[in-house]
Amino acid sequence: MARRREGRLFDLEVDILAAGMELQRTDGDFYGFALAKRIAERNEAVALTAYGTLYKALARMNEAGLLESAWEDAALAEAVGRPRRRLYRVTGAGELAYRAELAAREPAPVTRPKAAFA
């Protein structure tokens, strides 16, 4: 696994935050499969992110306070005949980390020395 630089996010974490904020604006809470589909759509990928990788990143980000999560109501899941989903939300800290990471990834502006006029 790549080593994390202090205060920086991995590419997958940036993708999770971006896709999560999009889903949150339209659907409120989001769950892993919907998140994986949105990441694939955003990246124009043929395959979804490996679920083991995705869920480990979600747990790590939840622990770091970038996401918050809760289990869906069991009765709701049972009513539609599927297992409960773990629902996620991007926190304020997650939005700030996302914006900071994008700013850190922007290339530095090129400055040219001013010509000396004689």
WONORTA-V360604 format. One record per run of one state. SS is the DSSP state (~ for helix, > for strand, _ for the rest). FROM is the first residue (numbers start at 1). LEN is the number of residues. If there is no record, write none. Layout:
BEGIN
SS_FROM_LEN / SS_FROM_LEN
END
This chain:
BEGIN
__1_10 / ~_11_17 / __28_2 / >_30_1 / __31_1 / ~_32_11 / __43_8 / ~_51_13 / __64_3 / >_67_5 / __72_2 / ~_74_6 / __80_6 / >_86_5 / __91_1 / ~_92_14 / __106_13
END
